[in-house]
Amino acid sequence: MQTVEKPDDKKHNMKLRCITGACYLLAWVALCSMKWIIPGGYGALGFDAVFCVVSIIGSMEFLNAIGGISTPQRAFTIAFAAVVVPLHVAVQMTMQAGLLAVACAFCVYVMFLAATSVFDHRRSTVKGTINCIFCMLYCGVLSALLSSINHLPRNSMVAILLLFMSTVLCDTGAFFVGSLLKKYIPMKLAPQLSPNKTVIGAIGGLLGGVFGAILAYITIYYFGGMNGQIVYVGMNGVDLTFTSEAIHPIVTFILVGLATSVLAQIGDLFESAIKRECGIKDMGKLLPGHGGILDRFDSMLYCSVVVLLCFGTIII
């Protein structure tokens, strides 16, 4: 039976959300400044530390939520989560082959997990092995993709700004537009997964995500700073490097922001599906008012794929 949240509880929860959100924002500003100012790629290590924490704690939250995982399976899964981001960073900064190292490490750990289901079959079931493999992909590999965005050879600062601003403002836009207009347009987006989410809130999320992408472009255009280096900006701003000269960069940013905001909401709904399947309200309690690490970073993990694809291949 679902408990009804009292008005005082809602007010207190909103206060906690605002305080945690403000701390989250200040931390990202500090990390962006560190990445912006410190040359040689070393300023990016602050973000890498955050992504490593997301990988480890996210894996622990996921395994605790689904249950039915044996001790050996849990140990191998969390070990991979702890290794994958530092491994990517070390190989990427030395040999520019971070994603290859991540792929090889993933295969090795999958074989170890398969071995547990063979030699410890009574406790380590095949279902548990499959759940652990998915956890490694969802929390570990996607966190490594965030680190890969952080170490792009070109426009990494731009990509990080767009990823952060688009996902955060997508969530913010969905919340406020949905809260203000759901009484007039009450159509539910996914009532079986998240009864509070509405179609009008999703539209607000799309607008917020696009606005975040535009804001990221304006920020980098007027303040400079690409690939962890300070760029002193003249009257024309920073000239971003794109493969296409026919399309203005702001159009590209809007398209990427739109794709990011769509994936951000899908990632949020998928997280809701996991929580509903497991019968829990939040994945954890680490972030007051927000829940766990995965409750805050689920959208960003999902969006890592499209942002890396766009800035790693299409936008160069």
C-alpha positions as CSV (number, residue, x, y, z in Angstrom):
1,M,0.0,0.0,0.0
2,Q,1.4,3.4,-1.0
3,T,1.7,5.9,1.8
4,V,0.3,9.4,1.4
5,E,2.8,12.2,1.9
6,K,1.6,14.9,4.3
7,P,1.9,18.6,3.4
8,D,4.4,19.1,6.1
9,D,6.5,16.2,4.9
10,K,6.3,17.6,1.3
11,K,7.5,21.0,2.5
12,H,10.3,19.4,4.5
13,N,11.3,17.2,1.6
14,M,11.3,20.2,-0.8
15,K,13.6,22.1,1.6
16,L,16.0,19.1,1.6
17,R,15.9,18.9,-2.2
18,C,16.7,22.5,-2.5
19,I,19.6,22.3,-0.1
20,T,21.0,19.2,-1.7
21,G,20.5,20.7,-5.1
22,A,22.4,23.8,-4.2
23,C,25.3,21.8,-2.8
24,Y,25.2,19.7,-6.0
25,L,25.4,22.8,-8.1
26,L,28.2,24.3,-6.1
27,A,30.2,21.1,-6.4
28,W,29.7,21.0,-10.2
29,V,30.8,24.6,-10.5
30,A,34.0,23.8,-8.5
31,L,34.7,20.8,-10.6
32,C,34.1,22.7,-13.9
33,S,36.4,25.5,-12.7
34,M,39.1,22.9,-11.8
35,K,38.8,21.2,-15.2
36,W,38.7,24.6,-16.9
37,I,41.8,26.1,-15.2
38,I,44.3,23.2,-14.6
39,P,46.1,22.3,-17.8
40,G,47.3,18.9,-19.1
41,G,44.1,17.1,-18.4
42,Y,44.7,16.9,-14.7
43,G,41.9,19.2,-13.9
44,A,39.5,16.5,-15.2
45,L,40.5,14.2,-12.4
46,G,37.9,15.8,-10.1
47,F,35.1,14.7,-12.3
48,D,36.7,11.2,-12.6
49,A,36.6,10.9,-8.9
50,V,32.9,11.7,-8.9
51,F,32.2,9.2,-11.7
52,C,34.1,6.5,-9.8
53,V,32.0,7.2,-6.7
54,V,28.8,7.0,-8.8
55,S,30.0,3.6,-10.2
56,I,30.8,2.1,-6.8
57,I,27.9,3.4,-4.7
58,G,25.5,3.0,-7.6
59,S,26.4,-0.7,-7.9
60,M,25.9,-1.2,-4.2
61,E,22.5,0.5,-4.3
62,F,21.5,-1.6,-7.3
63,L,22.5,-4.9,-5.8
64,N,20.9,-4.0,-2.5
65,A,17.6,-3.2,-4.3
66,I,17.3,-6.3,-6.4
67,G,18.6,-8.8,-3.8
68,G,19.3,-12.4,-4.3
69,I,23.0,-11.8,-5.0
70,S,25.6,-14.1,-3.5
71,T,28.7,-12.8,-1.7
72,P,31.1,-13.8,-4.5
73,Q,28.9,-12.3,-7.1
74,R,28.6,-9.1,-5.1
75,A,32.3,-8.9,-4.6
76,F,33.2,-9.3,-8.3
77,T,30.5,-6.7,-9.3
78,I,31.6,-4.1,-6.9
79,A,35.3,-4.8,-7.6
80,F,34.6,-4.1,-11.3
81,A,32.7,-0.9,-10.4
82,A,35.7,0.3,-8.3
83,V,38.3,-0.5,-11.1
84,V,36.5,0.5,-14.3
85,V,36.8,4.3,-14.1
86,P,40.4,4.5,-12.7
87,L,41.4,1.9,-15.4
88,H,39.8,4.0,-18.1
89,V,41.5,7.2,-16.9
90,A,45.0,5.6,-16.6
91,V,44.9,4.0,-20.0
92,Q,43.2,7.0,-21.7
93,M,45.8,9.5,-20.4
94,T,48.7,7.3,-21.3
95,M,47.8,5.4,-24.4
96,Q,44.5,6.9,-25.6
97,A,42.8,3.5,-25.4
98,G,40.6,3.8,-22.3
99,L,37.4,2.4,-23.8
100,L,39.3,-0.7,-25.1
101,A,40.6,-1.3,-21.6
102,V,37.1,-1.0,-20.2
103,A,35.8,-3.5,-22.8
104,C,38.5,-6.0,-21.9
105,A,38.0,-5.6,-18.2
106,F,34.3,-6.1,-18.6
107,C,34.8,-9.4,-20.5
108,V,37.2,-10.6,-17.8
109,Y,34.9,-9.8,-14.9
110,V,31.9,-11.4,-16.8
111,M,34.0,-14.7,-17.0
112,F,34.7,-14.5,-13.3
113,L,30.9,-14.0,-12.6
114,A,30.1,-17.0,-14.9
115,A,32.6,-19.1,-12.9
116,T,30.7,-18.3,-9.7
117,S,27.5,-19.6,-11.1
118,V,29.3,-22.8,-12.1
119,F,31.4,-23.6,-9.0
120,D,29.0,-22.0,-6.4
121,H,25.7,-22.8,-8.1
122,R,23.7,-23.3,-4.9
123,R,24.2,-19.7,-3.9
124,S,25.3,-18.0,-7.2
125,T,22.3,-18.5,-9.5
126,V,22.3,-17.7,-13.2
127,K,19.7,-15.1,-12.6
128,G,21.9,-13.4,-10.1
129,T,24.8,-13.5,-12.6
130,I,22.7,-11.8,-15.2
131,N,21.6,-9.2,-12.8
132,C,25.3,-8.5,-11.9
133,I,26.3,-8.3,-15.5
134,F,23.5,-5.7,-16.1
135,C,24.7,-3.8,-12.9
136,M,28.2,-3.7,-14.3
137,L,27.0,-2.3,-17.6
138,Y,24.5,0.2,-16.1
139,C,26.6,1.5,-13.2
140,G,30.2,0.7,-14.2
141,V,30.4,0.9,-18.0
142,L,28.2,4.0,-18.2
143,S,30.2,5.7,-15.5
144,A,33.3,5.0,-17.6
145,L,31.5,6.6,-20.6
146,L,31.1,9.7,-18.5
147,S,34.8,9.6,-17.8
148,S,35.4,9.2,-21.6
149,I,33.4,12.4,-22.2
150,N,35.6,14.0,-19.6
151,H,38.7,13.1,-21.5
152,L,37.7,13.8,-25.1
153,P,40.6,15.2,-27.1
154,R,38.4,18.1,-28.3
155,N,35.6,20.0,-26.8
156,S,35.4,18.0,-23.6
157,M,34.6,21.0,-21.5
158,V,31.7,21.8,-23.8
159,A,30.4,18.2,-23.7
160,I,30.5,18.2,-19.8
161,L,28.7,21.5,-19.6
162,L,26.0,20.4,-22.0
163,L,25.6,17.0,-20.3
164,F,25.2,18.6,-16.9
165,M,23.1,21.6,-17.9
166,S,20.8,19.7,-20.1
167,T,20.0,16.8,-17.7
168,V,19.6,19.1,-14.7
169,L,17.4,21.6,-16.4
170,C,15.4,18.8,-18.0
171,D,14.6,17.4,-14.5
172,T,13.9,20.9,-13.2
173,G,11.7,21.8,-16.2
174,A,9.7,18.6,-15.9
175,F,9.2,19.1,-12.1
176,F,8.1,22.8,-12.2
177,V,6.0,22.6,-15.4
178,G,4.4,19.4,-14.3
179,S,3.6,20.9,-10.8
180,L,2.1,24.0,-12.3
181,L,0.1,22.6,-15.1
182,K,-0.9,19.1,-14.2
183,K,-4.2,20.2,-12.8
184,Y,-5.1,21.6,-16.2
185,I,-3.5,18.8,-18.3
186,P,-3.6,15.8,-16.1
187,M,-2.6,13.2,-18.7
188,K,-0.2,10.7,-17.2
189,L,3.1,9.8,-18.9
190,A,3.6,6.4,-17.4
191,P,1.0,5.8,-14.7
192,Q,2.1,2.2,-13.9
193,L,5.7,3.3,-13.3
194,S,5.5,6.8,-11.9
195,P,2.0,8.1,-11.2
196,N,3.2,11.7,-10.6
197,K,4.8,12.1,-14.0
198,T,2.6,13.8,-16.6
199,V,2.8,14.4,-20.3
200,I,2.9,18.2,-19.8
201,G,5.8,17.7,-17.3
202,A,7.7,15.7,-20.0
203,I,7.2,18.5,-22.4
204,G,8.6,20.9,-19.8
205,G,11.5,18.5,-19.4
206,L,12.2,18.7,-23.2
207,L,12.1,22.5,-23.1
208,G,14.3,22.6,-20.1
209,G,16.9,20.2,-21.7
210,V,17.0,22.3,-24.9
211,F,17.4,25.5,-22.8
212,G,20.2,23.8,-20.9
213,A,22.0,23.0,-24.2
214,I,21.6,26.6,-25.3
215,L,22.9,27.8,-22.0
216,A,25.9,25.5,-22.3
217,Y,26.7,27.0,-25.8
218,I,26.3,30.6,-24.5
219,T,28.6,29.8,-21.5
220,I,31.4,28.3,-23.7
221,Y,30.9,31.0,-26.4
222,Y,31.4,34.0,-24.1
223,F,33.7,32.6,-21.4
224,G,35.9,30.3,-23.5
225,G,37.8,27.3,-22.0
226,M,38.0,24.2,-24.1
227,N,39.7,20.9,-23.2
228,G,40.7,22.1,-19.7
229,Q,42.5,25.2,-20.9
230,I,41.7,28.8,-20.5
231,V,40.9,30.6,-23.8
232,Y,40.8,34.4,-23.7
233,V,37.7,35.4,-25.7
234,G,37.5,38.3,-28.2
235,M,34.4,39.9,-29.6
236,N,33.5,36.9,-31.6
237,G,33.7,34.4,-28.7
238,V,35.1,30.9,-29.0
239,D,35.1,29.2,-32.4
240,L,34.0,25.6,-31.7
241,T,35.3,22.9,-34.0
242,F,32.6,21.0,-35.9
243,T,32.7,18.6,-38.8
244,S,29.9,20.4,-40.6
245,E,30.3,24.0,-41.7
246,A,26.8,24.1,-43.1
247,I,25.0,23.9,-39.7
248,H,25.5,26.6,-37.1
249,P,26.8,25.2,-33.8
250,I,23.8,26.4,-31.9
251,V,21.5,24.2,-34.0
252,T,23.7,21.2,-33.3
253,F,23.5,22.0,-29.6
254,I,19.8,22.3,-29.7
255,L,19.5,18.9,-31.4
256,V,21.9,17.2,-28.9
257,G,20.0,18.9,-26.1
258,L,16.7,17.5,-27.4
259,A,18.1,14.0,-27.7
260,T,19.7,14.3,-24.2
261,S,16.4,15.4,-22.6
262,V,14.5,12.5,-24.2
263,L,17.0,10.0,-22.9
264,A,17.2,11.7,-19.5
265,Q,13.5,11.1,-19.0
266,I,13.7,7.5,-20.3
267,G,16.5,6.9,-17.8
268,D,14.4,8.4,-15.0
269,L,11.4,6.2,-15.9
270,F,13.6,3.1,-16.2
271,E,14.9,3.9,-12.7
272,S,11.3,4.1,-11.5
273,A,10.6,0.7,-13.1
274,I,13.5,-0.8,-11.2
275,K,12.2,0.7,-7.9
276,R,8.6,-0.4,-8.5
277,E,9.8,-3.9,-9.4
278,C,11.8,-4.0,-6.1
279,G,9.1,-2.4,-4.0
280,I,11.2,0.6,-2.9
281,K,10.7,4.4,-3.0
282,D,14.4,5.4,-3.4
283,M,17.6,3.5,-4.4
284,G,19.3,4.9,-1.3
285,K,19.4,7.7,1.3
286,L,22.8,9.3,0.6
287,L,21.4,12.5,-0.9
288,P,18.7,14.0,1.4
289,G,15.6,14.8,-0.5
290,H,16.8,13.1,-3.7
291,G,17.4,9.5,-2.5
292,G,20.5,7.6,-3.6
293,I,23.3,8.2,-6.1
294,L,21.3,6.4,-8.8
295,D,18.2,8.6,-8.1
296,R,20.4,11.6,-8.9
297,F,22.6,10.3,-11.7
298,D,20.3,7.9,-13.5
299,S,19.5,10.5,-16.3
300,M,23.2,11.4,-16.7
301,L,24.2,7.8,-17.0
302,Y,21.7,7.3,-19.8
303,C,22.7,10.5,-21.6
304,S,26.4,9.6,-21.5
305,V,25.9,7.4,-24.7
306,V,24.4,10.1,-26.9
307,V,26.7,12.9,-25.7
308,L,29.8,10.7,-26.2
309,L,28.5,9.7,-29.6
310,C,27.9,13.3,-30.7
311,F,31.0,14.9,-29.3
312,G,33.3,11.9,-30.0
313,T,32.3,11.2,-33.6
314,I,29.9,13.7,-35.1
315,I,31.2,16.9,-33.5
316,I,35.0,16.9,-33.5
